[in-house]
């Protein structure tokens, strides 16, 4: 996992983190909390609910940093043309099953 994270240079970039965090705050999936002198970001009840649904439907792998790093590597390889787009999409459709899409749609009503 460490090699994979190094190869993808971590998860996210300084350019994408603000918009991702902004979206998480906007949808009330995370909140900021003070712990002593530190400010930390933690999931809200709604955020925990989504995490638990994701794990229940897709399995533990869906919540691991290594999975995100692997997806990033796949995105890069697809952009370079060294990975076939259809193969990449087929592998992700197995994990992101219709059950998950339906569960998220129902919760967003």
N, C-alpha and C positions, 0 to 999 in steps of 0.2 A: 504494500500500500504506500509506503513512504517513497519508494522509487516512482510510483505512478504519480503521486502528488508533486514530486520534484519535477518530473517530466512535463507535467501540465502547469507548472509554476504556481501550485496552490489552487484554491477554489475562488473563482471570481477575480476581478481586478479592481484597482482603486477607482477606475472609471465606472464600473458597473455596480459596485456596492451601494452607493447612495440611492440609486433608483430602486434597487431590490429592497433595501431596508425601508425606503419610503413607501413602497407598495405594501410591505408587511405591516407597517404602522397604519397606513390608510385603511386596510382591510381588518384592522384590529386583531391581527394574528400574533403580534408581539407588543410588549410594552417596555418602557424604560423604568428602572428601579434603582434607587440609591442603596448601596451597601457600604456603609461607612463613608469613606472619601471617594469610593468608586461608583460609577454609573454603569449598570449592566443592562443588557437586553435579554428578556426572558419571554417565553411563550405565554399568551393569555389562555384562558380556558378554551376559547374558540380555536386558538392555535394548537393547543394540545389535542383537541378533538380531531382536527385535520391530520395531525401527525399520527394519531392512533388509527384513524381510518386508512391512511396510506399504508401503514405497517400491516394492518389486518388484511387488506386487500392485496397488496403487492409483496408482502414479506419484509423481513428486517433489512434486506439489502437496499431497499428504497430509501432508507434513512441514513445510510452510511456515507461519510465524506468520499470514500473511495468510488462509490457509484457516480457521484457528481464529477469527480476527476476523470473517470472512464468516459462519461458522456462528453466531457470537454475534449478529450483526446479524439473521440469519434467525430465530433463536430469539425475539429481541425483537419482530420484525415479526409473527411468528406469534402471539405472545402478545397483541399489539395488535389482531390481526385483519386486518392489512394484507397478510398473506401467507397463502395457502391452505396448510393443514397437509399435504394430500395432495401438492401440488406440491413442497413442501419435502422431504417424505420420499422422493418419487420421485427427486429429484436426488441425495440422499445414498445411496440404494440403489445407484445407478450406481457411485459411488466405493467404497462399502463393500460390495464384491461378495461373493457367497457363498464365493469362493475364500479371502478374508481370514478370514471367520468360521470356515471349516473349518480353516485353518492355525492359528488361535489355539486352537480347540477341541482339535486334535491335540496341540499343545504343552502344554496344561494337563492332560493325562491323568495 
